[in-house]
Amino acid sequence: MNKGDIPFIGTRDGICGYWWHGFNIIRKSTPLTGTRVKKDPAFKGFRKSSNRMKEASPIAAALYNQIPGEQKKYSLYRLLTGEALKMFKDNPTVRYPGSTSFRTESYRSMIKSRSSPIFTGLNVDLVAYE
């Protein structure tokens, strides 16, 4: 930074400034707010998808933790998360433990019946979630 340069960080009058990789980036601020995302009907699908992801991630983590260390890859964790998301989409009555609509036996049977080779040989310990 040169002497006399004043970095702009924050949002003011429609301008947004922040540091990124050592550079002070200045851009037009977005009109999108957290309140709008949480309440606007236009974002209903986004909120629904986010809630499914919130429930799928811990299940994928439990499966991923059962894989031996030398076989672990981040891409495999993402694949497991995707499979869990598919299960929630296929059967919306099954939910992550802690949700009011969770059914343990239904969830266990879904994992056992998945045709995906990802789930073959993995034993999910659902007691840890309850």
Phi and psi in radians as a Rosetta constraint file:
Dihedral C 1 N 2 CA 2 C 2 CIRCULARHARMONIC -1.320 0.35
Dihedral N 2 CA 2 C 2 N 3 CIRCULARHARMONIC 2.686 0.35
Dihedral C 2 N 3 CA 3 C 3 CIRCULARHARMONIC -1.094 0.35
Dihedral N 3 CA 3 C 3 N 4 CIRCULARHARMONIC 2.286 0.35
Dihedral C 3 N 4 CA 4 C 4 CIRCULARHARMONIC 1.708 0.35
Dihedral N 4 CA 4 C 4 N 5 CIRCULARHARMONIC -0.299 0.35
Dihedral C 4 N 5 CA 5 C 5 CIRCULARHARMONIC -1.257 0.35
Dihedral N 5 CA 5 C 5 N 6 CIRCULARHARMONIC 2.340 0.35
Dihedral C 5 N 6 CA 6 C 6 CIRCULARHARMONIC -1.978 0.35
Dihedral N 6 CA 6 C 6 N 7 CIRCULARHARMONIC 2.005 0.35
Dihedral C 6 N 7 CA 7 C 7 CIRCULARHARMONIC -1.229 0.35
Dihedral N 7 CA 7 C 7 N 8 CIRCULARHARMONIC 2.489 0.35
Dihedral C 7 N 8 CA 8 C 8 CIRCULARHARMONIC -1.889 0.35
Dihedral N 8 CA 8 C 8 N 9 CIRCULARHARMONIC 2.067 0.35
Dihedral C 8 N 9 CA 9 C 9 CIRCULARHARMONIC -2.250 0.35
Dihedral N 9 CA 9 C 9 N 10 CIRCULARHARMONIC 2.246 0.35
Dihedral C 9 N 10 CA 10 C 10 CIRCULARHARMONIC 2.084 0.35
Dihedral N 10 CA 10 C 10 N 11 CIRCULARHARMONIC -2.912 0.35
Dihedral C 10 N 11 CA 11 C 11 CIRCULARHARMONIC -2.239 0.35
Dihedral N 11 CA 11 C 11 N 12 CIRCULARHARMONIC 2.302 0.35
Dihedral C 11 N 12 CA 12 C 12 CIRCULARHARMONIC -2.755 0.35
Dihedral N 12 CA 12 C 12 N 13 CIRCULARHARMONIC 2.297 0.35
Dihedral C 12 N 13 CA 13 C 13 CIRCULARHARMONIC 0.918 0.35
Dihedral N 13 CA 13 C 13 N 14 CIRCULARHARMONIC 0.712 0.35
Dihedral C 13 N 14 CA 14 C 14 CIRCULARHARMONIC 1.405 0.35
Dihedral N 14 CA 14 C 14 N 15 CIRCULARHARMONIC 0.137 0.35
Dihedral C 14 N 15 CA 15 C 15 CIRCULARHARMONIC -2.023 0.35
Dihedral N 15 CA 15 C 15 N 16 CIRCULARHARMONIC 2.402 0.35
Dihedral C 15 N 16 CA 16 C 16 CIRCULARHARMONIC -2.102 0.35
Dihedral N 16 CA 16 C 16 N 17 CIRCULARHARMONIC 2.331 0.35
Dihedral C 16 N 17 CA 17 C 17 CIRCULARHARMONIC -2.295 0.35
Dihedral N 17 CA 17 C 17 N 18 CIRCULARHARMONIC 2.489 0.35
Dihedral C 17 N 18 CA 18 C 18 CIRCULARHARMONIC -2.797 0.35
Dihedral N 18 CA 18 C 18 N 19 CIRCULARHARMONIC 2.865 0.35
Dihedral C 18 N 19 CA 19 C 19 CIRCULARHARMONIC -1.591 0.35
Dihedral N 19 CA 19 C 19 N 20 CIRCULARHARMONIC 2.385 0.35
Dihedral C 19 N 20 CA 20 C 20 CIRCULARHARMONIC -2.544 0.35
Dihedral N 20 CA 20 C 20 N 21 CIRCULARHARMONIC 1.982 0.35
Dihedral C 20 N 21 CA 21 C 21 CIRCULARHARMONIC 0.895 0.35
Dihedral N 21 CA 21 C 21 N 22 CIRCULARHARMONIC 0.740 0.35
Dihedral C 21 N 22 CA 22 C 22 CIRCULARHARMONIC 1.487 0.35
Dihedral N 22 CA 22 C 22 N 23 CIRCULARHARMONIC 0.009 0.35
Dihedral C 22 N 23 CA 23 C 23 CIRCULARHARMONIC -1.957 0.35
Dihedral N 23 CA 23 C 23 N 24 CIRCULARHARMONIC 2.488 0.35
Dihedral C 23 N 24 CA 24 C 24 CIRCULARHARMONIC -1.539 0.35
Dihedral N 24 CA 24 C 24 N 25 CIRCULARHARMONIC 1.855 0.35
Dihedral C 24 N 25 CA 25 C 25 CIRCULARHARMONIC -1.599 0.35
Dihedral N 25 CA 25 C 25 N 26 CIRCULARHARMONIC 2.308 0.35
Dihedral C 25 N 26 CA 26 C 26 CIRCULARHARMONIC -2.123 0.35
Dihedral N 26 CA 26 C 26 N 27 CIRCULARHARMONIC 2.241 0.35
Dihedral C 26 N 27 CA 27 C 27 CIRCULARHARMONIC -2.598 0.35
Dihedral N 27 CA 27 C 27 N 28 CIRCULARHARMONIC 2.964 0.35
Dihedral C 27 N 28 CA 28 C 28 CIRCULARHARMONIC -1.241 0.35
Dihedral N 28 CA 28 C 28 N 29 CIRCULARHARMONIC 2.362 0.35
Dihedral C 28 N 29 CA 29 C 29 CIRCULARHARMONIC -1.354 0.35
Dihedral N 29 CA 29 C 29 N 30 CIRCULARHARMONIC 2.695 0.35
Dihedral C 29 N 30 CA 30 C 30 CIRCULARHARMONIC -1.489 0.35
Dihedral N 30 CA 30 C 30 N 31 CIRCULARHARMONIC 2.545 0.35
Dihedral C 30 N 31 CA 31 C 31 CIRCULARHARMONIC -1.384 0.35
Dihedral N 31 CA 31 C 31 N 32 CIRCULARHARMONIC -0.128 0.35
Dihedral C 31 N 32 CA 32 C 32 CIRCULARHARMONIC -1.271 0.35
Dihedral N 32 CA 32 C 32 N 33 CIRCULARHARMONIC 2.277 0.35
Dihedral C 32 N 33 CA 33 C 33 CIRCULARHARMONIC -2.142 0.35
Dihedral N 33 CA 33 C 33 N 34 CIRCULARHARMONIC 2.814 0.35
Dihedral C 33 N 34 CA 34 C 34 CIRCULARHARMONIC -1.073 0.35
Dihedral N 34 CA 34 C 34 N 35 CIRCULARHARMONIC -0.646 0.35
Dihedral C 34 N 35 CA 35 C 35 CIRCULARHARMONIC -1.095 0.35
Dihedral N 35 CA 35 C 35 N 36 CIRCULARHARMONIC -0.729 0.35
Dihedral C 35 N 36 CA 36 C 36 CIRCULARHARMONIC -1.140 0.35
Dihedral N 36 CA 36 C 36 N 37 CIRCULARHARMONIC -0.744 0.35
Dihedral C 36 N 37 CA 37 C 37 CIRCULARHARMONIC -1.087 0.35
Dihedral N 37 CA 37 C 37 N 38 CIRCULARHARMONIC -0.641 0.35
Dihedral C 37 N 38 CA 38 C 38 CIRCULARHARMONIC -1.357 0.35
Dihedral N 38 CA 38 C 38 N 39 CIRCULARHARMONIC -0.401 0.35
Dihedral C 38 N 39 CA 39 C 39 CIRCULARHARMONIC -2.089 0.35
Dihedral N 39 CA 39 C 39 N 40 CIRCULARHARMONIC -0.466 0.35
Dihedral C 39 N 40 CA 40 C 40 CIRCULARHARMONIC -1.211 0.35
Dihedral N 40 CA 40 C 40 N 41 CIRCULARHARMONIC 2.264 0.35
Dihedral C 40 N 41 CA 41 C 41 CIRCULARHARMONIC -1.027 0.35
Dihedral N 41 CA 41 C 41 N 42 CIRCULARHARMONIC -0.405 0.35
Dihedral C 41 N 42 CA 42 C 42 CIRCULARHARMONIC -1.119 0.35
Dihedral N 42 CA 42 C 42 N 43 CIRCULARHARMONIC -0.400 0.35
Dihedral C 42 N 43 CA 43 C 43 CIRCULARHARMONIC -1.799 0.35
Dihedral N 43 CA 43 C 43 N 44 CIRCULARHARMONIC 0.257 0.35
Dihedral C 43 N 44 CA 44 C 44 CIRCULARHARMONIC -1.020 0.35
Dihedral N 44 CA 44 C 44 N 45 CIRCULARHARMONIC -0.810 0.35
Dihedral C 44 N 45 CA 45 C 45 CIRCULARHARMONIC -1.091 0.35
Dihedral N 45 CA 45 C 45 N 46 CIRCULARHARMONIC -0.697 0.35
Dihedral C 45 N 46 CA 46 C 46 CIRCULARHARMONIC -1.071 0.35
Dihedral N 46 CA 46 C 46 N 47 CIRCULARHARMONIC -0.778 0.35
Dihedral C 46 N 47 CA 47 C 47 CIRCULARHARMONIC -1.134 0.35
Dihedral N 47 CA 47 C 47 N 48 CIRCULARHARMONIC -0.707 0.35
Dihedral C 47 N 48 CA 48 C 48 CIRCULARHARMONIC -1.115 0.35
Dihedral N 48 CA 48 C 48 N 49 CIRCULARHARMONIC -0.770 0.35
Dihedral C 48 N 49 CA 49 C 49 CIRCULARHARMONIC -1.111 0.35
Dihedral N 49 CA 49 C 49 N 50 CIRCULARHARMONIC -0.696 0.35
Dihedral C 49 N 50 CA 50 C 50 CIRCULARHARMONIC -1.107 0.35
Dihedral N 50 CA 50 C 50 N 51 CIRCULARHARMONIC -0.690 0.35
Dihedral C 50 N 51 CA 51 C 51 CIRCULARHARMONIC -1.160 0.35
Dihedral N 51 CA 51 C 51 N 52 CIRCULARHARMONIC -0.664 0.35
Dihedral C 51 N 52 CA 52 C 52 CIRCULARHARMONIC -1.110 0.35
Dihedral N 52 CA 52 C 52 N 53 CIRCULARHARMONIC -0.725 0.35
Dihedral C 52 N 53 CA 53 C 53 CIRCULARHARMONIC -1.119 0.35
Dihedral N 53 CA 53 C 53 N 54 CIRCULARHARMONIC -0.660 0.35
Dihedral C 53 N 54 CA 54 C 54 CIRCULARHARMONIC -1.065 0.35
Dihedral N 54 CA 54 C 54 N 55 CIRCULARHARMONIC -0.599 0.35
Dihedral C 54 N 55 CA 55 C 55 CIRCULARHARMONIC -1.494 0.35
Dihedral N 55 CA 55 C 55 N 56 CIRCULARHARMONIC -0.547 0.35
Dihedral C 55 N 56 CA 56 C 56 CIRCULARHARMONIC -1.334 0.35
Dihedral N 56 CA 56 C 56 N 57 CIRCULARHARMONIC -0.582 0.35
Dihedral C 56 N 57 CA 57 C 57 CIRCULARHARMONIC -1.060 0.35
Dihedral N 57 CA 57 C 57 N 58 CIRCULARHARMONIC -0.817 0.35
Dihedral C 57 N 58 CA 58 C 58 CIRCULARHARMONIC -1.154 0.35
Dihedral N 58 CA 58 C 58 N 59 CIRCULARHARMONIC -0.551 0.35
Dihedral C 58 N 59 CA 59 C 59 CIRCULARHARMONIC -1.175 0.35
Dihedral N 59 CA 59 C 59 N 60 CIRCULARHARMONIC -0.769 0.35
Dihedral C 59 N 60 CA 60 C 60 CIRCULARHARMONIC -1.095 0.35
Dihedral N 60 CA 60 C 60 N 61 CIRCULARHARMONIC -0.658 0.35
Dihedral C 60 N 61 CA 61 C 61 CIRCULARHARMONIC -1.126 0.35
Dihedral N 61 CA 61 C 61 N 62 CIRCULARHARMONIC -0.701 0.35
Dihedral C 61 N 62 CA 62 C 62 CIRCULARHARMONIC -1.113 0.35
Dihedral N 62 CA 62 C 62 N 63 CIRCULARHARMONIC -0.712 0.35
Dihedral C 62 N 63 CA 63 C 63 CIRCULARHARMONIC -1.184 0.35
Dihedral N 63 CA 63 C 63 N 64 CIRCULARHARMONIC -0.765 0.35
Dihedral C 63 N 64 CA 64 C 64 CIRCULARHARMONIC -1.089 0.35
Dihedral N 64 CA 64 C 64 N 65 CIRCULARHARMONIC -0.633 0.35
Dihedral C 64 N 65 CA 65 C 65 CIRCULARHARMONIC -1.185 0.35
Dihedral N 65 CA 65 C 65 N 66 CIRCULARHARMONIC -0.293 0.35
Dihedral C 65 N 66 CA 66 C 66 CIRCULARHARMONIC -1.494 0.35
Dihedral N 66 CA 66 C 66 N 67 CIRCULARHARMONIC -0.151 0.35
Dihedral C 66 N 67 CA 67 C 67 CIRCULARHARMONIC -1.473 0.35
Dihedral N 67 CA 67 C 67 N 68 CIRCULARHARMONIC 2.380 0.35
Dihedral C 67 N 68 CA 68 C 68 CIRCULARHARMONIC -1.018 0.35
Dihedral N 68 CA 68 C 68 N 69 CIRCULARHARMONIC 2.551 0.35
Dihedral C 68 N 69 CA 69 C 69 CIRCULARHARMONIC -0.934 0.35
Dihedral N 69 CA 69 C 69 N 70 CIRCULARHARMONIC -0.671 0.35
Dihedral C 69 N 70 CA 70 C 70 CIRCULARHARMONIC -1.246 0.35
Dihedral N 70 CA 70 C 70 N 71 CIRCULARHARMONIC -0.263 0.35
Dihedral C 70 N 71 CA 71 C 71 CIRCULARHARMONIC -1.752 0.35
Dihedral N 71 CA 71 C 71 N 72 CIRCULARHARMONIC -0.093 0.35
Dihedral C 71 N 72 CA 72 C 72 CIRCULARHARMONIC -1.296 0.35
Dihedral N 72 CA 72 C 72 N 73 CIRCULARHARMONIC 2.340 0.35
Dihedral C 72 N 73 CA 73 C 73 CIRCULARHARMONIC -2.522 0.35
Dihedral N 73 CA 73 C 73 N 74 CIRCULARHARMONIC 2.564 0.35
Dihedral C 73 N 74 CA 74 C 74 CIRCULARHARMONIC -1.078 0.35
Dihedral N 74 CA 74 C 74 N 75 CIRCULARHARMONIC -0.616 0.35
Dihedral C 74 N 75 CA 75 C 75 CIRCULARHARMONIC -1.100 0.35
Dihedral N 75 CA 75 C 75 N 76 CIRCULARHARMONIC -0.553 0.35
Dihedral C 75 N 76 CA 76 C 76 CIRCULARHARMONIC -1.214 0.35
Dihedral N 76 CA 76 C 76 N 77 CIRCULARHARMONIC -0.697 0.35
Dihedral C 76 N 77 CA 77 C 77 CIRCULARHARMONIC -1.060 0.35
Dihedral N 77 CA 77 C 77 N 78 CIRCULARHARMONIC -0.748 0.35
Dihedral C 77 N 78 CA 78 C 78 CIRCULARHARMONIC -1.132 0.35
Dihedral N 78 CA 78 C 78 N 79 CIRCULARHARMONIC -0.648 0.35
Dihedral C 78 N 79 CA 79 C 79 CIRCULARHARMONIC -1.138 0.35
Dihedral N 79 CA 79 C 79 N 80 CIRCULARHARMONIC -0.729 0.35
Dihedral C 79 N 80 CA 80 C 80 CIRCULARHARMONIC -1.113 0.35
Dihedral N 80 CA 80 C 80 N 81 CIRCULARHARMONIC -0.702 0.35
Dihedral C 80 N 81 CA 81 C 81 CIRCULARHARMONIC -1.091 0.35
Dihedral N 81 CA 81 C 81 N 82 CIRCULARHARMONIC -0.733 0.35
Dihedral C 81 N 82 CA 82 C 82 CIRCULARHARMONIC -1.073 0.35
Dihedral N 82 CA 82 C 82 N 83 CIRCULARHARMONIC -0.699 0.35
Dihedral C 82 N 83 CA 83 C 83 CIRCULARHARMONIC -1.154 0.35
Dihedral N 83 CA 83 C 83 N 84 CIRCULARHARMONIC -0.702 0.35
Dihedral C 83 N 84 CA 84 C 84 CIRCULARHARMONIC -1.130 0.35
Dihedral N 84 CA 84 C 84 N 85 CIRCULARHARMONIC -0.694 0.35
Dihedral C 84 N 85 CA 85 C 85 CIRCULARHARMONIC -1.064 0.35
Dihedral N 85 CA 85 C 85 N 86 CIRCULARHARMONIC -0.725 0.35
Dihedral C 85 N 86 CA 86 C 86 CIRCULARHARMONIC -1.077 0.35
Dihedral N 86 CA 86 C 86 N 87 CIRCULARHARMONIC -0.686 0.35
Dihedral C 86 N 87 CA 87 C 87 CIRCULARHARMONIC -1.091 0.35
Dihedral N 87 CA 87 C 87 N 88 CIRCULARHARMONIC -0.720 0.35
Dihedral C 87 N 88 CA 88 C 88 CIRCULARHARMONIC -1.181 0.35
Dihedral N 88 CA 88 C 88 N 89 CIRCULARHARMONIC -0.619 0.35
Dihedral C 88 N 89 CA 89 C 89 CIRCULARHARMONIC -1.221 0.35
Dihedral N 89 CA 89 C 89 N 90 CIRCULARHARMONIC -0.707 0.35
Dihedral C 89 N 90 CA 90 C 90 CIRCULARHARMONIC -1.180 0.35
Dihedral N 90 CA 90 C 90 N 91 CIRCULARHARMONIC -0.610 0.35
Dihedral C 90 N 91 CA 91 C 91 CIRCULARHARMONIC -2.380 0.35
Dihedral N 91 CA 91 C 91 N 92 CIRCULARHARMONIC 1.514 0.35
Dihedral C 91 N 92 CA 92 C 92 CIRCULARHARMONIC -1.184 0.35
Dihedral N 92 CA 92 C 92 N 93 CIRCULARHARMONIC -0.176 0.35
Dihedral C 92 N 93 CA 93 C 93 CIRCULARHARMONIC -1.381 0.35
Dihedral N 93 CA 93 C 93 N 94 CIRCULARHARMONIC -0.304 0.35
Dihedral C 93 N 94 CA 94 C 94 CIRCULARHARMONIC -1.563 0.35
Dihedral N 94 CA 94 C 94 N 95 CIRCULARHARMONIC 2.292 0.35
Dihedral C 94 N 95 CA 95 C 95 CIRCULARHARMONIC -2.379 0.35
Dihedral N 95 CA 95 C 95 N 96 CIRCULARHARMONIC 2.824 0.35
Dihedral C 95 N 96 CA 96 C 96 CIRCULARHARMONIC -1.032 0.35
Dihedral N 96 CA 96 C 96 N 97 CIRCULARHARMONIC 2.485 0.35
Dihedral C 96 N 97 CA 97 C 97 CIRCULARHARMONIC -0.946 0.35
Dihedral N 97 CA 97 C 97 N 98 CIRCULARHARMONIC 2.415 0.35
Dihedral C 97 N 98 CA 98 C 98 CIRCULARHARMONIC 1.885 0.35
Dihedral N 98 CA 98 C 98 N 99 CIRCULARHARMONIC -0.468 0.35
Dihedral C 98 N 99 CA 99 C 99 CIRCULARHARMONIC -1.334 0.35
Dihedral N 99 CA 99 C 99 N 100 CIRCULARHARMONIC 2.680 0.35
Dihedral C 99 N 100 CA 100 C 100 CIRCULARHARMONIC -1.244 0.35
Dihedral N 100 CA 100 C 100 N 101 CIRCULARHARMONIC -0.410 0.35
Dihedral C 100 N 101 CA 101 C 101 CIRCULARHARMONIC -1.710 0.35
Dihedral N 101 CA 101 C 101 N 102 CIRCULARHARMONIC 0.193 0.35
Dihedral C 101 N 102 CA 102 C 102 CIRCULARHARMONIC -1.226 0.35
Dihedral N 102 CA 102 C 102 N 103 CIRCULARHARMONIC 2.366 0.35
Dihedral C 102 N 103 CA 103 C 103 CIRCULARHARMONIC -2.205 0.35
Dihedral N 103 CA 103 C 103 N 104 CIRCULARHARMONIC 1.884 0.35
Dihedral C 103 N 104 CA 104 C 104 CIRCULARHARMONIC -1.012 0.35
Dihedral N 104 CA 104 C 104 N 105 CIRCULARHARMONIC -0.874 0.35
Dihedral C 104 N 105 CA 105 C 105 CIRCULARHARMONIC -1.108 0.35
Dihedral N 105 CA 105 C 105 N 106 CIRCULARHARMONIC -0.693 0.35
Dihedral C 105 N 106 CA 106 C 106 CIRCULARHARMONIC -1.087 0.35
Dihedral N 106 CA 106 C 106 N 107 CIRCULARHARMONIC -0.728 0.35
Dihedral C 106 N 107 CA 107 C 107 CIRCULARHARMONIC -1.139 0.35
Dihedral N 107 CA 107 C 107 N 108 CIRCULARHARMONIC -0.791 0.35
Dihedral C 107 N 108 CA 108 C 108 CIRCULARHARMONIC -1.057 0.35
Dihedral N 108 CA 108 C 108 N 109 CIRCULARHARMONIC -0.741 0.35
Dihedral C 108 N 109 CA 109 C 109 CIRCULARHARMONIC -1.177 0.35
Dihedral N 109 CA 109 C 109 N 110 CIRCULARHARMONIC -0.581 0.35
Dihedral C 109 N 110 CA 110 C 110 CIRCULARHARMONIC -1.144 0.35
Dihedral N 110 CA 110 C 110 N 111 CIRCULARHARMONIC -0.719 0.35
Dihedral C 110 N 111 CA 111 C 111 CIRCULARHARMONIC -1.132 0.35
Dihedral N 111 CA 111 C 111 N 112 CIRCULARHARMONIC -0.766 0.35
Dihedral C 111 N 112 CA 112 C 112 CIRCULARHARMONIC -1.152 0.35
Dihedral N 112 CA 112 C 112 N 113 CIRCULARHARMONIC -0.542 0.35
Dihedral C 112 N 113 CA 113 C 113 CIRCULARHARMONIC -1.553 0.35
Dihedral N 113 CA 113 C 113 N 114 CIRCULARHARMONIC -0.109 0.35
Dihedral C 113 N 114 CA 114 C 114 CIRCULARHARMONIC -1.111 0.35
Dihedral N 114 CA 114 C 114 N 115 CIRCULARHARMONIC 2.350 0.35
Dihedral C 114 N 115 CA 115 C 115 CIRCULARHARMONIC -1.416 0.35
Dihedral N 115 CA 115 C 115 N 116 CIRCULARHARMONIC -0.173 0.35
Dihedral C 115 N 116 CA 116 C 116 CIRCULARHARMONIC -1.164 0.35
Dihedral N 116 CA 116 C 116 N 117 CIRCULARHARMONIC 2.330 0.35
Dihedral C 116 N 117 CA 117 C 117 CIRCULARHARMONIC -1.163 0.35
Dihedral N 117 CA 117 C 117 N 118 CIRCULARHARMONIC -0.226 0.35
Dihedral C 117 N 118 CA 118 C 118 CIRCULARHARMONIC -1.089 0.35
Dihedral N 118 CA 118 C 118 N 119 CIRCULARHARMONIC -0.660 0.35
Dihedral C 118 N 119 CA 119 C 119 CIRCULARHARMONIC -1.509 0.35
Dihedral N 119 CA 119 C 119 N 120 CIRCULARHARMONIC -0.132 0.35
Dihedral C 119 N 120 CA 120 C 120 CIRCULARHARMONIC -1.158 0.35
Dihedral N 120 CA 120 C 120 N 121 CIRCULARHARMONIC 2.188 0.35
Dihedral C 120 N 121 CA 121 C 121 CIRCULARHARMONIC 1.468 0.35
Dihedral N 121 CA 121 C 121 N 122 CIRCULARHARMONIC -0.053 0.35
Dihedral C 121 N 122 CA 122 C 122 CIRCULARHARMONIC -1.671 0.35
Dihedral N 122 CA 122 C 122 N 123 CIRCULARHARMONIC 2.368 0.35
Dihedral C 122 N 123 CA 123 C 123 CIRCULARHARMONIC -2.009 0.35
Dihedral N 123 CA 123 C 123 N 124 CIRCULARHARMONIC 1.924 0.35
Dihedral C 123 N 124 CA 124 C 124 CIRCULARHARMONIC -1.480 0.35
Dihedral N 124 CA 124 C 124 N 125 CIRCULARHARMONIC 2.188 0.35
Dihedral C 124 N 125 CA 125 C 125 CIRCULARHARMONIC -1.626 0.35
Dihedral N 125 CA 125 C 125 N 126 CIRCULARHARMONIC 1.677 0.35
Dihedral C 125 N 126 CA 126 C 126 CIRCULARHARMONIC -1.334 0.35
Dihedral N 126 CA 126 C 126 N 127 CIRCULARHARMONIC -0.255 0.35
Dihedral C 126 N 127 CA 127 C 127 CIRCULARHARMONIC -1.078 0.35
Dihedral N 127 CA 127 C 127 N 128 CIRCULARHARMONIC -0.572 0.35
Dihedral C 127 N 128 CA 128 C 128 CIRCULARHARMONIC -1.095 0.35
Dihedral N 128 CA 128 C 128 N 129 CIRCULARHARMONIC -0.439 0.35
Dihedral C 128 N 129 CA 129 C 129 CIRCULARHARMONIC -1.509 0.35
Dihedral N 129 CA 129 C 129 N 130 CIRCULARHARMONIC -0.427 0.35
